[in-house]
Amino acid sequence: MEYIDRNFQLPELTLSMVAQKVGLQENYFCRYFKKYTGTSFSQYLAQARLRYALAYMLDFGASVVESALQAGFPSAKAFTDWCKRIYGVTPAQYKKQQTEMEGRETGG
């Protein structure tokens, strides 16, 4: 998990790479990872990328494409698909919701 958290921005980060890094066969690594974290490798990686991409988009006013690529997603579509899967909204909708909530919190 620590390795993933430090390297999620690498587009070439794969299950095979991480399994090899920790010295386990892919199948065993998958089962162990799921048992230990409660989530699959791909979902864990996507969530790490998603948190970063959304924060990058909000903090820097970056586009969906730029945020996706900065976070290591292979495309804006992958970013959007994961955002819809995890949060139920597109990145643009998420940004709008966050902006509206910040406006209510600051009285604006």
N, C-alpha and C positions, 0 to 999 in steps of 0.2 A: 504494500500500500504506500509506503514511504517513497519507494522508487517511482511509482505511478504519480504520486502527488508532486514530485520534483520534476518529472519529465513529460507530463501530459501534453504539453505544447508541441512535442515532436510529432509531426504527422505520421512518421514511420513507426511510432510506438505500437507494437502488436502484442498479442497474447504470446506468440512464439518467442518474441524478444524477452519479455518479462519472465516467462517460464525458464528460459535458458539462463537469464541473469541470476535467478534464485536456485538454479540447479535441479529443476524438476521437469518431468515429462509434462507436456501440455495437458493431457487428460487428467493426470493427478493434480496438477496445479489448479485446473478449473474446479474440480470437486472440492479441493481444500479451500480455495479462495471463497467459493460460494458458502461453504460451511462456516468459515471464519467470519465473513463479512455480511452474509445474508443476501448478497447480491452477486450478479455475475461480473466477470472481469469487464466485459464490454459496457455494461451499465455503469459500473463504477468509474471507468475511464470517461464515458460520456458525461456523467454528472460532474466530474472534476472540470472537464472542458466547458460544460454548460455554465457552471458557476463563474468561471473566469470570463467567458465570452459575454455573458450578460452584464457583469460588473464593468468590463471594458467598454461595452456599448453605452452604459449609463454614465460612467465616469468621464469618458473622453468624447462622447457624442459620435462614436464611430458607427459606420454602417454595419448592416447585418453581415455582409460579405467580409469586410475587414475584421470584424469581431470573430467570426467563424475561423478565419485563417490564422489569426493571432492565437487562438485557443487550441489549434491543432486539428480542428475539424477538416475533413477533406473538401467540404463545400458548404455553401450557405444552406443548401437543401438539407444536408445532414444535421446542421445546427438547428434549423427550423423543425425538422422531424423530431429530434430529441426534445426540443423545447415543448412542442405540442404533446409529446408522450409524457413528459415529467410534470409540466405545469398546466397543460391543457390550453395553451395559447401560443401564438407565434411570438418570435422575439420582438417584433414591432408592437404587438398587443401588450406584451409584458412591460416594455419600456413605457408605453402610454399609462398603464396601470400604476407603475412605480412613480412616474412623474405626477400623476393625479394625487396619489397618496402623499407625496412630499408636499404638494401644494396645500393639501388640507391640514397637514401637520404644522406648516409654517403660517397658516392663515391666509395663504395666497390663493 
